[in-house]
C-alpha cells in the first residue's frame, strides 16, 4: 500500500519493523537513525486505502507521557475514520530511547517516554532530547522522501494527547511563528497539558530540558501554549480541544481554562469542549477520535463522505 | 450506568476493579470467586448507554490464546457499534489463573491463558479448567443476578477469536444440544480454530484436558465444531465467520474449509468470508467488529439505526 521497498529503505536508513492491514489500509512501523536525537527513532504510519493511488494529506498524532508510537495505533482507533476520509496518520515516539543520559530512566514523567516535544538547551540533554525538531522537520522530511507517491508534502495537520496534546499546540504555533506560514492546517488535542509553566509536569520537564528554566522558569515561556496564545495569537488555523470532566489529571496539571481564556482574549478560532464523565484514557480518545479526524480532514480540504 | 452498587457486590462476591466511560456507555471490570474453576475469575462488561434505562441483550466475546478479558476491550473497539445498537458485550478471561496445576504455565498454548472453553475430564485439570461451564452457565447467572435492570437474562449471542472463535461455535452448539433450545440467538467467529481434533493446537489441548483423548482423540470429537456440525447440524441460529487470507495460522491450525464443508453438507445458515490481506491480529478483528455487532444485534431483534 505504501510505496517504499523494504530493502531500498533499509539502505537509506529506514527499516520496516511491522505491517498490519486495518480498515482497508495499512499500519507500517519503521525505525531509523535520527539526526535530531542522535539515537534510533521509531514511528508508525497509517496509510489509508486512498494512498495506494495518490498522495494524501498527513495528520501527526503526538502521544502522552509513558507512551510509544504503539499506544494510539493499538487503542486510538484512528483507522476507521482516516480510511473513510483518505487521511494518513503518523505516530512518532515520545522521546529518544537509550540515549544514555544519566537519570533519563528515573522518572515516568521526565526523560525516556517524556520528551515534551521541546528542543533541549540544558547541556546534559541537548544532544538527544530534540523532539520539536524531530517532529516538525526531520520526520516530515523523511516521510516525504520515502513515500512521495503516498503522502503529500505540504498538507499537514497535528493532534495529540496530554503531553502530546500540548506538543501539537506548540508545534503548530511555533512553526507558524518561525516560518511565517502555517505548515499545519489545523491543530487538535485531547486533554492537553495546556499551561505547562504553571503545572508540576511542565515545570519539571522545562526545568530539566531548558537552560535557564530552573527557578524563575523564563525559558519555558516560549514553549507554553497558553502563553504563546496570549502573546502571539490569534493563529491562522482552527483549534479543537476535548477534555474529559472525570480526568484525574484535570485539577492541577491540565488547566484547559487557561488556554480557553487566552483563546477568547485573542479571538482565536477555537472549540474547547468538556466531555462529561470521560477520563484521561484511550477510551476517551477513541470515543472522540472520529470527530478529530473529521475536523482535520475538513481543514485539509478532503471530500466529505 | 450499571445497576450494581460496588459495596453490595463485594458482599456477594463480585468486586469492581475498574470503570471507564467509552462511547457514552461504560466498560466495567470485575473479579469474583468462581465455583466452576475454583479460582478467582475476572471479566469485563461493556454497558451501552441504553442499559441505563432498560435491560439489553448480551453478546459474549471469547478471546484467543494468551489473551485476558482486556485484549478485546482495549483493541477490539466493540464499543462504537455496541453503543449504537444497544448491545452489552461481556468479555470473560480465557482460563483460570493461578490454579496451581503443575505445568499450567509451561506453554503459551496450553494451561494458563489457553482454557479452550472445554470442561476438563483429566483428573489433573478437572477441578479448575472448566471454562465451558463458566462461560455458558456460571457467568450468565452471575450477570443476571447482579445486573437485573441492565442485562436481559434470555437474549444472548456469542462471538470469539481463534481459540475463542471455536469456543463460541461449541458453546452455541452444545448448549442447544443439551437444553433443546438455543440460549444463543446467533454465533460468529474471527479466525476460529475450526477443526481442533485435526490441528496441533487442538490436539494438544484436548489431549491434556480430556480423559481418553490422548492417542486416538475420541474424547475431543464432542468438542470439535466441525464434527458437531457434521453430526448434529444444522443448528437453528445463524453463523458468521471472518477469516483473513494473510493469517499466518491459517495453514495447519485454523481449517475454515473443514467447517465450511460441514455447514454446506448440512444446509446450515452460515456465512464464511475470506478477507483479503488481513492477519490474525486485533487490527483484523476491529476492522470487521461492527459487522459482527450488527449481525448479532439483528439476530437479537434490536432496532436498526
HADDOCK unambig.tbl for C-alpha pairs under 7 A between the chains (distance, minus, plus):
assign (segid A and resid 20 and name CA) (segid B and resid 283 and name CA) 6.92 0.50 0.50
assign (segid A and resid 21 and name CA) (segid B and resid 277 and name CA) 6.63 0.50 0.50
assign (segid A and resid 21 and name CA) (segid B and resid 278 and name CA) 5.53 0.50 0.50
assign (segid A and resid 21 and name CA) (segid B and resid 283 and name CA) 6.74 0.50 0.50
assign (segid A and resid 22 and name CA) (segid B and resid 283 and name CA) 5.17 0.50 0.50
assign (segid A and resid 22 and name CA) (segid B and resid 284 and name CA) 6.04 0.50 0.50
assign (segid A and resid 22 and name CA) (segid B and resid 287 and name CA) 5.89 0.50 0.50
assign (segid A and resid 23 and name CA) (segid B and resid 287 and name CA) 5.04 0.50 0.50
assign (segid A and resid 74 and name CA) (segid B and resid 75 and name CA) 5.93 0.50 0.50
assign (segid A and resid 75 and name CA) (segid B and resid 74 and name CA) 5.93 0.50 0.50
assign (segid A and resid 75 and name CA) (segid B and resid 75 and name CA) 5.45 0.50 0.50
assign (segid A and resid 277 and name CA) (segid B and resid 21 and name CA) 6.64 0.50 0.50
assign (segid A and resid 278 and name CA) (segid B and resid 21 and name CA) 5.53 0.50 0.50
assign (segid A and resid 283 and name CA) (segid B and resid 20 and name CA) 6.91 0.50 0.50
assign (segid A and resid 283 and name CA) (segid B and resid 21 and name CA) 6.74 0.50 0.50
assign (segid A and resid 283 and name CA) (segid B and resid 22 and name CA) 5.18 0.50 0.50
assign (segid A and resid 284 and name CA) (segid B and resid 21 and name CA) 7.00 0.50 0.50
assign (segid A and resid 284 and name CA) (segid B and resid 22 and name CA) 6.03 0.50 0.50
assign (segid A and resid 287 and name CA) (segid B and resid 22 and name CA) 5.86 0.50 0.50
assign (segid A and resid 287 and name CA) (segid B and resid 23 and name CA) 5.02 0.50 0.50
